[in-house]
């Protein structure tokens, strides 16, 4: 395994694909979370839409990732090897995964707190941002952590259609019959997932100091 890092080209390949993997997994995590918030709120406020939104989210999440990577270029007209296809696909997956947790997180906020904020003159939009979302952070963070691991894993599938990320280490390792490269790719992917998870936990603790007390 040491000889892999002795080669400047291997180190350059690893760092380049690691950077692209971070970009392709975390950007959809942000976009998907922002997309799931209004849908979760809508499901909370409009009862008859709850089942439809959750059912649609379940259908989206059951579409195989590789198939979605191939379908998106045909629908949107993007190049087959464009990283935009992975970003769009993982944004959809993240939003689909988080719609139900956003609903659960918002409904976990005690009703008397919502009523008190309303009595103090908070309008729905301000109440959501200033009161409900901060109190929903613990429940929502748990779901975002799951989505982050899912995205980091799914980005590797993009290597099968020629899009970078650490999955390229897997495909190149198989093509070159170089198992060391495959093992390093798996190890770095796991370390990346662990680091992102730890950062999300740290962000949750910083955002909810009252939870520690």
HUNOR-V84584 format. One record per residue. RES is the residue in three letters. OMEGA is omega in degrees with one decimal (none if undefined). Layout:
BEGIN
res = {RES & RES}
omega = {OMEGA & OMEGA}
END
This chain:
BEGIN
res = {UNK & UNK & UNK & UNK & UNK & UNK & UNK & UNK & UNK & UNK & UNK & UNK & UNK & UNK & UNK & UNK & UNK & UNK & UNK & UNK & UNK & UNK & UNK & UNK & UNK & UNK & UNK & UNK & UNK & UNK & UNK & UNK & UNK & UNK & UNK & UNK & UNK & UNK & UNK & UNK & UNK & UNK & UNK & UNK & UNK & UNK & UNK & UNK & UNK & UNK & UNK & UNK & UNK & UNK & UNK & UNK & UNK & UNK & UNK & UNK & UNK & UNK & UNK & UNK & UNK & UNK & UNK & UNK & UNK & UNK & UNK & UNK & UNK & UNK & UNK & UNK & UNK & UNK & UNK & UNK & UNK & UNK & UNK & UNK & UNK & UNK & UNK & UNK & UNK & UNK & UNK & UNK & UNK & UNK & UNK & UNK & UNK & UNK & UNK & UNK & UNK & UNK & UNK & UNK & UNK & UNK & UNK & UNK & UNK & UNK & UNK & UNK & UNK & UNK & UNK & UNK & UNK & UNK & UNK & UNK & UNK & UNK & UNK & UNK & UNK & UNK & UNK & UNK & UNK & UNK & UNK & UNK & UNK & UNK & UNK & UNK & UNK & UNK & UNK & UNK & UNK & UNK & UNK & UNK & UNK & UNK & UNK & UNK & UNK & UNK & UNK & UNK & UNK & UNK & UNK & UNK & UNK & UNK & UNK & UNK & UNK & UNK & UNK & UNK & UNK & UNK & UNK & UNK & UNK & UNK & UNK & UNK & UNK & UNK & UNK & UNK & UNK & UNK & UNK & UNK & UNK & UNK & UNK & UNK & UNK & UNK & UNK & UNK & UNK & UNK & UNK & UNK & UNK & UNK & UNK & UNK & UNK & UNK & UNK & UNK & UNK & UNK & UNK & UNK & UNK & UNK & UNK & UNK & UNK & UNK & UNK & UNK & UNK}
omega = {-179.0 & -177.9 & 177.6 & -178.0 & 177.3 & -179.0 & 177.8 & -179.2 & 177.8 & 178.2 & 178.9 & 177.7 & -178.1 & -177.4 & 179.4 & -179.1 & 176.1 & 177.7 & 179.4 & 179.2 & 178.0 & -179.2 & -175.1 & -178.6 & -174.6 & 177.2 & 174.7 & 177.6 & 177.8 & -178.6 & -178.3 & 177.8 & 178.7 & 178.8 & -177.5 & -177.1 & 179.4 & 178.7 & 176.6 & 177.5 & 179.3 & 178.3 & 178.6 & -173.6 & -177.1 & -172.4 & -174.9 & 177.3 & -173.5 & -178.5 & -178.9 & -179.6 & 179.7 & 177.8 & 177.7 & 178.6 & 179.0 & -179.9 & 179.9 & -174.9 & 179.6 & 177.2 & 178.7 & -175.8 & -178.9 & 178.1 & -179.3 & 177.2 & -178.5 & -177.7 & -174.7 & 177.7 & 179.0 & -179.0 & -174.1 & -179.3 & 177.5 & 176.0 & -176.3 & -176.4 & -179.4 & 174.9 & 179.3 & 179.3 & 178.8 & -179.5 & -179.8 & -178.6 & -177.9 & 173.4 & 177.8 & 178.6 & -178.5 & 179.2 & 179.8 & -179.4 & -171.9 & -177.8 & -179.6 & 177.2 & 176.6 & 177.1 & -179.8 & -179.2 & 179.9 & 179.9 & 177.5 & 178.8 & -178.1 & -177.0 & -177.8 & 176.9 & 177.3 & 179.6 & 179.1 & 178.9 & 177.7 & 179.4 & 178.7 & 176.1 & 178.1 & 173.2 & -174.6 & -179.0 & 179.3 & 179.2 & 178.8 & -175.7 & -172.2 & -173.7 & -170.5 & -178.7 & 177.6 & 179.3 & 179.6 & -175.4 & -178.7 & 179.2 & -177.6 & -179.4 & 179.2 & 179.5 & 179.2 & 177.0 & 177.1 & -179.7 & -179.8 & 178.4 & 178.5 & -179.9 & -179.3 & 177.4 & -174.7 & 178.8 & -179.2 & 179.5 & -179.8 & 178.8 & -179.8 & 176.8 & 173.0 & 178.9 & -169.1 & -172.8 & -177.6 & 175.8 & 178.2 & 176.1 & 178.0 & -175.9 & 178.1 & 179.2 & 177.1 & -178.3 & -178.5 & -175.8 & -175.4 & -174.5 & 179.1 & -179.6 & 178.3 & -179.8 & 178.9 & 177.7 & 178.6 & -177.6 & -179.4 & 176.6 & 178.4 & 178.7 & 178.1 & 178.7 & 179.7 & -179.5 & 179.0 & 179.1 & 178.9 & 178.2 & 177.8 & 176.8 & 178.5 & 178.7 & 178.2 & -179.6 & 178.8 & -177.5 & -177.7 & -179.3 & 179.5 & -179.0 & 179.2 & -179.7 & none}
END
